[in-house]
Amino acid sequence: MSRAVLVTGASRGIGRATARAFAASGDRVAVHHRDSADLANGLVAELEGEGHVVVRGDVGDPAAVRNFVDAAARALGGTLDVVVNNAAVFPKHPIDTDDYESWQEAWRRTIDVNLTGPANVIWCAIRHMREGGRIVNVSSRGAFRGEPEQPGYGASKAGLNALGQSLAVALAPRGITVTAVAPGFVETDMANEHLKAPRGAEIRAQSPFNRVAQPEEIAAAIHWLASGEAEWASGAVLDLNGASYLRT
């Protein structure tokens, strides 16, 4: 049975691969973007199946979130079955170099997009979600090992994990699950600068596989967590980092 799926930040990277994975299994996908309409429209044109749509809005803007979530539900038949919170920002703001105003602005923007934004997406989405709904948040290895040059990113992803676990408990009586994936480095636009020489070799060597993840590998895990078979995973945060960081 075709499901209605909203993927935020779907024009690139993990979100793009995730949209492809759901479309390939027969689902209808709302491809969300902020300011990359050409990429989003191009993706919709390439997706398998029919009924896919593009929605636009800044995840850091509460009014925009409500508008694009409601628009996605309307366009997909009045309901949402799966929501993937993937959109995120990764600004560099080390504590020893930024001026105070830049430090504050980086924190505001990062928390608005990476934590408050997903919380707002979920609040709006469950108004359209029935029993059996699935919410999957894209977290990060940085939530556990830290991000010294992007501390707001690490903190926002740690908060996203806590949010997801709280809502997993709150939404279970409604038959809705909440899970998360926590990738390490993935070969995406966001990570591109870090993966170039000379640092790229060092980053790849963090994993005993001597590589970083492909977006499709993360998308496959997201797709499973959104499946009917994954209900008992609700509340889980799945590490996907190629053994580059092992939690205890």
Secondary structure, 3 states (H helix, E strand, C coil): CCCEEEECCCCCHHHHHHHHHHHHCCCEEEEEECCCHHHHHHHHHHCCCCCCEEEECCCCCHHHHHHHHHHHHHHCCCCCCEEEECCCCCCCCCCCCCCHHHHHHHHHHHHHHHHHHHHHHHHHHHHHCCCCCEEEEECCCHHHHCCCCCHHHHHHHHHHHHHHHHHHHHHHHHCCEEEEEEECCECCCCCHHHHCCCHHHHHHCCCCCCCCECHHHHHHHHHHHCCHHHHHHCCCEEEECCCCCCCC
